[in-house]
Amino acid sequence: MSGWKSPVTSTPTIWASCTPCPAALPCICWETSGRRPPFSNLPLLYQASRITGDPSYKEIAYRHACQARKYIIRPDRSTYHTYYMDVETGEPRFGRTAQGYSDTSCWARGQSWGVYGFALSYAHTGDKSFLKAACDVLDYFLEHLPEDHICYWDLYFTEGDQPRDSSAAAVVCCGILELLRHLPLTNPKREVYQKALVDMMSSLAQNYTTQDNPEQEGILRHGVYSIPHNRGIDECMIWGDYYYMEALYCLLYGPCCYWL
């Protein structure tokens, strides 16, 4: 196809052109577009090294994950949506949101990307700091859930009539499933995480699907793309449907090995 670029070769180009800043971009972020690659793309680079034998892809992904662990996670285990770096010096500048409630709040889907992303980075590298980061970010997420176990669009909200984000819940369920593959059987958090997984998946299945709404175009209702931009509010989200199905698949058949 004319003009098509392989994601394996084009993705590192976005990251790797700056020297002091480990990711060649003005920021580290969970989810975005254009020339700001999201954390959720890192498995593509880990896989590229495995398939091609070129270690540079994995090295880029590892540096980016280390920067995210260092700067994007706050001391209280919540996360920034985006953390800006000085591209000339590599020095950290400030954290900011794009799709969350405020720069100091915790955007729910960003937190969910952190759970799954750090768990996958641990799976690909064996760096135990990523396993701890995934647990820390998950603990904060679980501590800020409402009674029906499905998060609001920003974890600043724990009650009231603010929109939920079922897609963030689906992503974090996949993250829990990945974490449970790696946590020792003696780890006391396993039971907490297993219960949370059952609670969230049960709530999604019973209260958030379109089973009784055949006119809907998706599977999970009550997803959110971006409230600050007034886009995709209380709708079916394609990534929510995907990660919900991935979680169901993993529960029935085991891990989705294409991430690993």
C-alpha positions as CSV (number, residue, x, y, z in Angstrom):
1,M,0.0,0.0,0.0
2,S,1.4,3.3,-1.0
3,G,2.4,5.5,1.9
4,W,1.9,2.8,4.5
5,K,4.5,2.6,7.3
6,S,5.1,-0.4,9.5
7,P,4.2,0.3,13.1
8,V,7.3,-1.5,14.2
9,T,9.6,0.8,12.3
10,S,7.6,4.1,12.7
11,T,6.9,3.8,16.4
12,P,10.5,4.0,17.6
13,T,11.1,7.0,15.4
14,I,8.6,8.9,17.5
15,W,10.5,8.0,20.6
16,A,14.1,7.8,19.8
17,S,15.4,11.0,18.2
18,C,16.2,13.0,21.4
19,T,19.3,12.2,23.4
20,P,18.9,13.5,27.0
21,C,15.2,12.8,27.2
22,P,14.7,9.0,27.1
23,A,11.6,9.4,25.0
24,A,11.9,11.8,22.1
25,L,8.9,13.7,23.0
26,P,7.7,16.7,25.0
27,C,5.8,14.4,27.4
28,I,5.1,11.0,28.8
29,C,1.5,10.0,28.5
30,W,-1.0,7.2,28.9
31,E,-3.1,7.8,25.9
32,T,-3.0,10.3,23.1
33,S,-2.4,10.7,19.4
34,G,-0.1,12.3,16.9
35,R,3.6,12.5,18.0
36,R,2.9,11.7,21.6
37,P,3.0,7.9,21.9
38,P,0.9,6.2,24.6
39,F,2.2,3.9,27.3
40,S,-0.1,1.2,26.0
41,N,2.0,0.9,22.8
42,L,5.1,-0.4,24.6
43,P,4.3,-4.2,24.0
44,L,4.7,-3.5,20.3
45,L,8.3,-2.5,20.9
46,Y,9.0,-5.4,23.2
47,Q,7.6,-7.8,20.6
48,A,9.6,-6.1,17.8
49,S,12.9,-6.9,19.6
50,R,11.8,-10.5,20.2
51,I,10.8,-11.0,16.5
52,T,13.7,-9.1,14.8
53,G,16.5,-9.7,17.3
54,D,17.2,-6.0,17.4
55,P,17.4,-5.0,21.1
56,S,17.0,-1.3,20.4
57,Y,13.2,-1.5,20.4
58,K,13.1,-3.1,23.8
59,E,15.6,-0.6,25.2
60,I,13.4,2.3,24.0
61,A,10.3,0.7,25.6
62,Y,12.2,0.0,28.8
63,R,13.5,3.6,29.1
64,H,10.0,5.0,28.5
65,A,8.5,2.7,31.1
66,C,11.2,3.7,33.6
67,Q,10.4,7.4,33.0
68,A,6.7,6.8,33.5
69,R,7.3,5.0,36.7
70,K,9.5,7.8,38.0
71,Y,7.5,10.8,37.0
72,I,3.9,10.0,36.1
73,I,3.1,8.2,39.4
74,R,2.5,10.6,42.3
75,P,3.6,9.9,45.9
76,D,0.0,8.9,46.7
77,R,0.0,6.3,43.9
78,S,-2.4,8.4,41.7
79,T,-1.1,9.3,38.2
80,Y,-0.9,12.3,35.9
81,H,-2.4,11.9,32.5
82,T,0.7,13.6,31.0
83,Y,4.1,14.6,32.3
84,Y,6.1,17.1,30.4
85,M,9.8,16.9,29.9
86,D,12.4,19.4,28.7
87,V,13.4,17.9,25.3
88,E,16.8,19.7,25.4
89,T,17.9,18.7,28.9
90,G,15.7,15.7,29.7
91,E,14.7,17.4,33.0
92,P,11.2,16.9,34.3
93,R,8.9,19.9,34.1
94,F,5.3,19.4,35.2
95,G,2.3,17.1,35.1
96,R,-1.0,18.0,33.4
97,T,-4.2,16.4,32.4
98,A,-5.9,16.4,29.0
99,Q,-9.0,14.2,29.6
100,G,-9.2,14.2,33.4
101,Y,-11.1,16.5,35.8
102,S,-8.0,18.6,36.7
103,D,-4.2,18.6,36.7
104,T,-4.2,17.4,40.3
105,S,-7.0,14.7,39.9
106,C,-6.6,11.2,38.6
107,W,-8.1,10.4,35.2
108,A,-9.6,6.9,35.6
109,R,-8.6,5.4,32.2
110,G,-5.0,6.7,32.6
111,Q,-4.8,4.9,35.9
112,S,-6.1,1.7,34.3
113,W,-3.5,2.0,31.5
114,G,-0.9,2.2,34.2
115,V,-2.0,-1.0,35.9
116,Y,-2.0,-3.0,32.6
117,G,1.0,-1.3,31.1
118,F,3.3,-1.7,34.1
119,A,2.2,-5.4,34.5
120,L,3.1,-6.0,30.8
121,S,6.4,-4.2,31.2
122,Y,7.2,-6.5,34.1
123,A,6.3,-9.5,31.9
124,H,8.7,-8.4,29.2
125,T,11.6,-7.3,31.3
126,G,11.4,-9.0,34.7
127,D,12.1,-5.6,36.4
128,K,10.3,-6.0,39.8
129,S,9.9,-2.2,40.1
130,F,7.3,-2.4,37.4
131,L,5.4,-5.1,39.3
132,K,5.4,-2.9,42.4
133,A,4.3,0.1,40.2
134,A,1.3,-1.9,38.8
135,C,0.2,-2.9,42.3
136,D,0.5,0.6,43.7
137,V,-1.5,2.1,40.8
138,L,-4.1,-0.7,41.1
139,D,-4.4,-0.2,44.9
140,Y,-5.2,3.5,44.4
141,F,-7.8,2.6,41.7
142,L,-9.6,0.1,43.9
143,E,-9.6,2.5,46.8
144,H,-11.6,5.0,44.8
145,L,-14.4,2.8,43.4
146,P,-18.1,3.4,44.1
147,E,-20.5,0.8,45.4
148,D,-21.1,-0.9,42.1
149,H,-17.3,-1.3,41.5
150,I,-17.3,0.6,38.2
151,C,-15.2,3.8,38.3
152,Y,-16.3,7.3,37.5
153,W,-14.5,8.9,34.6
154,D,-12.1,10.5,37.1
155,L,-11.2,8.9,40.4
156,Y,-11.7,12.3,42.1
157,F,-15.4,11.2,42.1
158,T,-16.5,8.4,44.2
159,E,-20.2,9.1,44.4
160,G,-22.9,11.3,42.7
161,D,-24.2,11.5,39.2
162,Q,-20.9,12.0,37.3
163,P,-20.5,9.7,34.2
164,R,-18.9,6.3,34.7
165,D,-16.2,5.0,32.4
166,S,-16.9,1.3,31.8
167,S,-13.9,1.2,29.4
168,A,-11.5,2.1,32.2
169,A,-13.0,-0.8,34.2
170,A,-12.5,-3.2,31.4
171,V,-8.8,-2.2,30.9
172,V,-8.1,-2.5,34.6
173,C,-9.6,-6.0,34.6
174,C,-7.1,-7.0,32.0
175,G,-4.4,-5.5,34.1
176,I,-5.5,-7.5,37.1
177,L,-5.5,-10.7,35.1
178,E,-1.9,-10.0,34.0
179,L,-0.8,-9.1,37.5
180,L,-2.3,-12.4,38.9
181,R,0.0,-14.3,36.4
182,H,3.1,-12.9,38.1
183,L,2.3,-12.3,41.8
184,P,3.4,-15.2,44.0
185,L,0.7,-17.4,45.4
186,T,1.7,-16.3,48.9
187,N,1.2,-12.6,48.2
188,P,-1.6,-11.3,50.4
189,K,-2.8,-9.0,47.7
190,R,-3.9,-11.8,45.4
191,E,-7.1,-12.4,47.2
192,V,-8.0,-8.7,47.2
193,Y,-7.2,-8.5,43.4
194,Q,-9.2,-11.6,42.6
195,K,-12.2,-10.4,44.4
196,A,-12.0,-7.0,42.7
197,L,-11.7,-8.7,39.3
198,V,-14.9,-10.7,40.0
199,D,-16.7,-7.7,41.4
200,M,-15.9,-5.5,38.4
201,M,-16.5,-8.2,35.7
202,S,-19.8,-9.2,37.3
203,S,-20.9,-5.6,37.5
204,L,-20.0,-4.9,33.9
205,A,-21.8,-8.1,32.7
206,Q,-25.0,-7.4,34.8
207,N,-25.3,-3.7,34.5
208,Y,-23.2,-2.2,31.7
209,T,-23.8,-4.4,28.6
210,T,-26.1,-3.7,25.7
211,Q,-27.7,-7.1,25.9
212,D,-31.2,-5.6,26.4
213,N,-30.5,-2.7,24.0
214,P,-30.1,-4.3,20.5
215,E,-30.1,-1.0,18.8
216,Q,-26.8,-0.1,20.4
217,E,-23.7,-0.3,18.2
218,G,-21.3,-1.6,21.0
219,I,-21.1,-4.1,23.8
220,L,-20.4,-2.0,26.9
221,R,-22.6,1.0,27.8
222,H,-21.6,4.1,29.8
223,G,-18.1,4.6,28.5
224,V,-16.3,8.0,28.2
225,Y,-13.8,9.3,25.8
226,S,-13.2,12.9,27.0
227,I,-15.5,15.0,29.1
228,P,-13.3,18.1,28.9
229,H,-13.6,18.0,25.1
230,N,-17.3,17.0,25.3
231,R,-16.6,14.0,23.1
232,G,-17.9,10.4,23.6
233,I,-19.8,10.9,26.8
234,D,-21.9,8.0,28.1
235,E,-21.4,5.9,24.9
236,C,-20.0,2.6,23.8
237,M,-16.2,2.8,23.4
238,I,-14.5,0.5,20.9
239,W,-11.5,0.0,23.3
240,G,-13.9,-0.7,26.1
241,D,-15.6,-3.5,24.1
242,Y,-12.2,-4.9,23.1
243,Y,-10.7,-5.1,26.6
244,Y,-14.0,-6.4,28.0
245,M,-13.8,-9.3,25.5
246,E,-10.1,-9.8,26.2
247,A,-10.8,-10.1,29.9
248,L,-13.6,-12.6,29.2
249,Y,-11.3,-14.6,26.8
250,C,-8.6,-14.7,29.5
251,L,-11.0,-15.9,32.1
252,L,-12.2,-18.7,29.9
253,Y,-9.0,-19.7,28.0
254,G,-5.9,-18.1,29.6
255,P,-3.6,-15.3,28.6
256,C,-3.8,-13.5,25.3
257,C,-0.3,-14.3,24.2
258,Y,-0.1,-11.6,21.5
259,W,0.8,-9.0,24.1
260,L,3.6,-11.2,25.4
